[in-house]
Amino acid sequence: MKQVPVLIAGGGPVGMTLACELARRGITCLLVERNPTTTRHPKMDITNARSMELFRRLGVVDALRAVAVPESSNFDVSWITQLTGHELYRFRYPSVTEWRKLIRERNDGSMPAEPPMRVSQVEIEPVLQRAVQAAPLVEARWGVELVDVAQDDEAVTATLRRADGITEQVRCRYLVGCDGGTSRVRGCLDIRLEGQWQVQQRFLTHFRSTENGSSDAAEEELVPVVRFLVGALANANASGANHDDEGANA
């Protein structure tokens, strides 16, 4: 039976970040993710400043910013009636460029070391995947899911299943559940989810445009659309639109 110090169930941003952090500290781990590859759904939107500080420590912050929206783009949130309708209200938030200027000007210890970042999880995960695969102390397997857990006084025995149905047992000192809202780890431990798991149906739409950044005016028009089409889509379920729960905003 294979033995590892740490088994991480879930290869999303949290699981992969943990794997990189453990490797940085000299700790061997095995990461398993049930999906065959990184996500194809446009989940997430803003990665906060503290997360960016952690990513800088892991040496991946430049690679992440390279796949994010341009640093000059603002983080505004615009409430609109529909895609071709009018704007009801806008919450204005500074761009990365403006954040950097603010950090330099204050420089009194009260500001973060890194500005936040606007980027979809579709773009984040491949960057983190490459970092995980390059870490000698991390063994990462996609297309492998955790199906059962048994614990004794000394360690945890986890049963893993590959996409072809073959199962394997792994012994670990620590099991970390990074497998999301429908966590199998939580289910195996009979830890109930408190509260309502789905408050409302929602869409997060990720646009790509060759015109993005061509001019300040074009960018000003595009950014609110990229954010949330709240007015048009918040009640889309009532009109019979199709949803994919796996693609919900994280």
FENMOZI-V707849 format. One record per residue. N is the residue number from 0. SS is DSSP state (a for helix, b for strand, c for the rest). Layout:
n	ss
N	SS
N	SS
//
This chain:
n	ss
0	c
1	b
2	b
3	b
4	b
5	b
6	b
7	b
8	b
9	c
10	c
11	c
12	a
13	a
14	a
15	a
16	a
17	a
18	a
19	a
20	a
21	a
22	a
23	a
24	c
25	c
26	c
27	c
28	b
29	b
30	b
31	b
32	b
33	c
34	c
35	c
36	c
37	c
38	c
39	c
40	c
41	c
42	c
43	c
44	c
45	b
46	b
47	c
48	a
49	a
50	a
51	a
52	a
53	a
54	a
55	a
56	a
57	c
58	c
59	c
60	a
61	a
62	a
63	a
64	a
65	a
66	a
67	c
68	c
69	c
70	c
71	c
72	c
73	c
74	c
75	c
76	b
77	b
78	b
79	b
80	c
81	c
82	c
83	c
84	c
85	c
86	b
87	b
88	b
89	b
90	b
91	c
92	c
93	c
94	c
95	a
96	a
97	a
98	a
99	a
100	a
101	a
102	a
103	a
104	a
105	a
106	c
107	c
108	c
109	c
110	c
111	c
112	c
113	c
114	c
115	c
116	b
117	b
118	c
119	c
120	a
121	a
122	a
123	a
124	a
125	a
126	a
127	a
128	a
129	a
130	a
131	a
132	a
133	a
134	c
135	c
136	c
137	b
138	b
139	b
140	b
141	b
142	c
143	b
144	b
145	b
146	b
147	b
148	b
149	b
150	b
151	c
152	c
153	c
154	c
155	b
156	b
157	b
158	b
159	b
160	b
161	b
162	c
163	c
164	c
165	c
166	b
167	b
168	b
169	b
170	b
171	b
172	b
173	b
174	b
175	b
176	b
177	c
178	c
179	c
180	c
181	c
182	c
183	a
184	a
185	a
186	a
187	a
188	c
189	c
190	c
191	c
192	c
193	c
194	c
195	c
196	c
197	c
198	c
199	c
200	c
201	c
202	c
203	c
204	c
205	c
206	c
207	c
208	c
209	c
210	c
211	c
212	c
213	c
214	c
215	a
216	a
217	a
218	a
219	a
220	a
221	a
222	a
223	a
224	a
225	a
226	c
227	c
228	c
229	a
230	a
231	a
232	a
233	c
234	c
235	a
236	a
237	a
238	a
239	c
240	c
241	c
242	c
243	c
244	a
245	a
246	a
247	c
248	c
249	c
//
